[in-house]
Amino acid sequence: MKIPLRRAGGEGGRVPLARQIQSHLERLIRQGLLAPGVKLPASRELARDVGVNRTTVAAAYEELIAAGWARAHVGQGTFVAERVPASVEPAPAAVPRLDWSELLSRRAQVALADRHRRRSYSQPARTAPGTISFAGGMPDSALFPTDAFRRVLNRVIREEGRELLQYYPPTGYPPLRRYLAAYLLRFGVEAHPAEILIVNGSQQGFDLVARTLLDPGDLVAIEQPSYPRAMQVFRSFGAELLPVPMTASGLSLFHLERLLERQAPKFLYCQPSAHNPTGLTMSLAVRQRLLELAVRHRLPIVEDGFDGTLFYGERPPGPLKAMDPAGLVVYIGTFSKILFPGLRLGWLVAPPALIERLEMAKQLADIHTSPLLQAAVYHFCERRLLERHQARALREYGRRRSALLEALARLMPPGVTWTETEGGFSLLLTLPEGLETGALLPRAQARGVTFTPGEAFFSDGGGERSLRLSFSAVALPQIEEGMKRLAEAIRELGRHPAHPAREPEMAVPIV
Ligand SMILES: Cc1ncc(COP(=O)(O)O)c(C=O)c1O
């Protein structure tokens, strides 16, 4: 650690060195640069770094301890106190600080404005204790096969650690790409391993596609409602989103056709199976006609197949990518829902001419995805552990989905409607005419239940009466209680529909 000291003879040199060290460390602690619980450098080390006697540092540490800024642990060293004394106002900076917000690129400004407008929060919800949260569209970590994954990871480090901890080609771990090529055949997608690019989750897939295909002012057709994080990426590259309404059997071809007669979007982004937020599946007939339309208009399709294997009841038709002789479809897949989102592991399937460009973009962005994690996931899949986990998780999610649909049917006041989710983790509920989700959220939270307001999923500012309920991470016994609380909040809102003055208290994550 560097501490600038004023020595005797120089300006300010009359302040003892121990005192100078003490006040320097005190400032770092006060400003949170040395966080509670962090170990301070050993006195010998600090004495050497700043060029003073060790007893001088020891004296500074003693003063810090006496004033409550630090504590000593015999035999372990000196640590920043867990609770530091009340802080004093910091002195105004001598030089005005640079205002970075003035320097933001146009892209960053769009992303920021979008974030404020959509009230999308990247941090997990700070839910009050006891709140039943239907807000996060994420898998239940209580179901994670962590021990099995740890064993595979240990083996991979032991056996392939040297290569996997080195720099790696951007395309990905070859055995995983070969595995994915075989895996995709199960759904009818014929992709050569060379047409598969490993990415850091679907999110990076959206980013690479946008980076490679979009110019500011380009148009992107998108289902309405749709996945907010994909919309944000396309917008941040300057694209204008053209919403296409949805029906119970997928996006409305009638509306898409009208749109294509007037405008030429760069591509269509859609989620044909396990659509987030509705949970609906695009029917086979709609898929076929969509592809015919796409071929006729030379419309590329970015297919988000993130949850295609998470279905309840009838198996969804194969991905659009499986019916794509013209090479119009870019398919994006992920391990986030079927395994662990924290791995940040997904894949892109695209025709050779495009995949090469996407690889270049990937290399510029982050060189490659962690080979260690790719190898661990490959071995996990090879040993059929993914299949075993998926079957178990799907049974549990199926039970939660049925419990939610059953509770909704029994408890919701008249006029409330919802989508009969067929796949994925969520459904979209719509309030009766005259009631708004923005007014419902604080009432629901006051009763101990929360959800994601629907506005975030609508690209044109609609969705005021809708909300998304995710059932995947809510334990079975809590689902009915959660719906009772929500139904009460809706009834109360029906009696007093005015928008309350206060904003919802809790941040709601959008996943
Ligand atoms: C529609 C959709 N696509 C993709 C994802 C997964 O994203 P990622 O692979 O970046 O975790 C999600 C996650 O919620 C999603 O809802």
The ligand as an SDF file (V2000), in Angstrom:
LIG
                    3D

 16 16  0  0  0  0  0  0  0  0999 V2000
  -36.6020  -15.0010  -23.4410 C   0  0  0  0  0  0  0  0  0  0  0  0
  -35.3120  -15.2680  -22.7620 C   0  0  0  0  0  0  0  0  0  0  0  0
  -34.2340  -15.5340  -23.4840 N   0  0  0  0  0  0  0  0  0  0  0  0
  -33.0730  -15.8510  -22.9100 C   0  0  0  0  0  0  0  0  0  0  0  0
  -32.9680  -15.8940  -21.5470 C   0  0  0  0  0  0  0  0  0  0  0  0
  -31.6970  -16.3890  -20.9050 C   0  0  0  0  0  0  0  0  0  0  0  0
  -30.7220  -15.5060  -20.9590 O   0  0  0  0  0  0  0  0  0  0  0  0
  -29.2290  -15.9190  -20.6090 P   0  0  0  0  0  0  0  0  0  0  0  0
  -28.8380  -17.1140  -21.4080 O   0  0  0  0  0  0  0  0  0  0  0  0
  -28.4800  -14.7060  -20.9960 O   0  0  0  0  0  0  0  0  0  0  0  0
  -29.1510  -16.1920  -19.1450 O   0  0  0  0  0  0  0  0  0  0  0  0
  -34.0250  -15.5660  -20.7550 C   0  0  0  0  0  0  0  0  0  0  0  0
  -33.8870  -15.5280  -19.3200 C   0  0  0  0  0  0  0  0  0  0  0  0
  -34.7470  -15.1990  -18.5830 O   0  0  0  0  0  0  0  0  0  0  0  0
  -35.2490  -15.2550  -21.3810 C   0  0  0  0  0  0  0  0  0  0  0  0
  -36.3210  -15.0010  -20.6590 O   0  0  0  0  0  0  0  0  0  0  0  0
  1  2  1  0
  2  3  1  0
  2 15  2  0
  3  4  2  0
  4  5  1  0
  5  6  1  0
  5 12  2  0
  6  7  1  0
  7  8  1  0
  8  9  2  0
  8 10  1  0
  8 11  1  0
 12 13  1  0
 12 15  1  0
 13 14  2  0
 15 16  1  0
M  END
$$$$
